[in-house]
Amino acid sequence: SPLPPMEIDHRSLATALFRLSFASSALINVALFLSICTVPSMTEFGDIAGCGGSGRVRSGLCMVFVLAVSVVFGAQMDGSADLASSAGLTEELAAVDVLRQEGRYSEALERLQAVLGKHSARAEILWRQSWTKVDLGEASDGEAAMRKFYEGALSDAKAAIAADERNARAHLVYAIAAGRLALISPTRKKVELSRKVKAHADRALECDPDLAAAYHVRAMWHREVAAIGGLSRAVLRLVYGGLPEASYAAAVADFEKSIELEEHVGDRLELARTCLAMGDPDRARRELERALTLPVKVHQDRKHRETARQLLEEIK
């Protein structure tokens, strides 16, 4: 019978190949070293250039080569350490992502803090820590606890951007954290944070035009700002300098783009709510019905499906 297909661990294969390359290079370097140190001296061929002191020449060549090999070996050793460190970080962050998807946010935060203790403050660690604190804030009871997590999340997002300004997810979590903090802030702070939500959602999409979650966040911003009445908007403009232009149509377009890239229950639910705000209950029902057919991909999807089911019952 034919052999079953072999499963290949590509990361292990890459590491093995690197080590094989390093070992081969080491053998070649040693062989060259021995050939130089055992080559007949120039005087044995007649001291053509009048160098004399063949032992000194041979010894000098050997010493130069030893130094060169030391430099090469040192660089290779450093490269091997960097590769191992990078592979270890990738595995640790993958484990954190699983914990977050399962809704085990406290465990995820503990793992991230341990990772930060072993690695430098890198954007891919910090934006995950920021998002995890947002999740913990949403699950908290009481405004004080929520504020603590959201402010911590905003601080981590700023650090992630400082570490890598072109990291799209760093800007995304900044927008998310700012939006959550705005919900429990006084009006002036709310307006200031709202501007930042829009600015960082836009920047996230400049860095990665295919980042579905950034379209979702910007869609939510458009819907909430568009819902502000004309009189309130005039007061905001007069007292606080106003907000960027927003519309329900822009919200719908961003939700549709998010769904096109990576469909989640929450996308359909929020699009349905937007349709209701626009006075289109028929489309809202279709979106909710679609939401109920989608699989659960992340922990929040279960809650979103139940909310979609309840909303559909209300508008039937």
Secondary structure, 3 states (H helix, E strand, C coil): CCCCCCCCCHHHHHHHHHHHHHHHHHHHHHHHHHHHHCCCCHHHHCCCCCCCCHHHHHHHHHHHHHHHHHHHHHHHHHHHHHHHHHHHHHHHHHHHHHHHHCCCHHHHHHHHHHHHHHCCCCHHHHHHHHHHHHHHHHCCCCHHHHHHHHHHHHHHHHHHHHHCCCCHHHHHHHHHHHHHHHHCCCHHHHHHHHHHHHHHHHHHHHHCCCCHHHHHHHHHHHHHHHCCCHHHHHHHHHHHCCCCCCCHHHHHHHHHHHHHHCCCHHHHHHHHHHHHHCCCHHHHHHHHHHHCCCCCCCCHHHHHHHHHHHHHHHHC
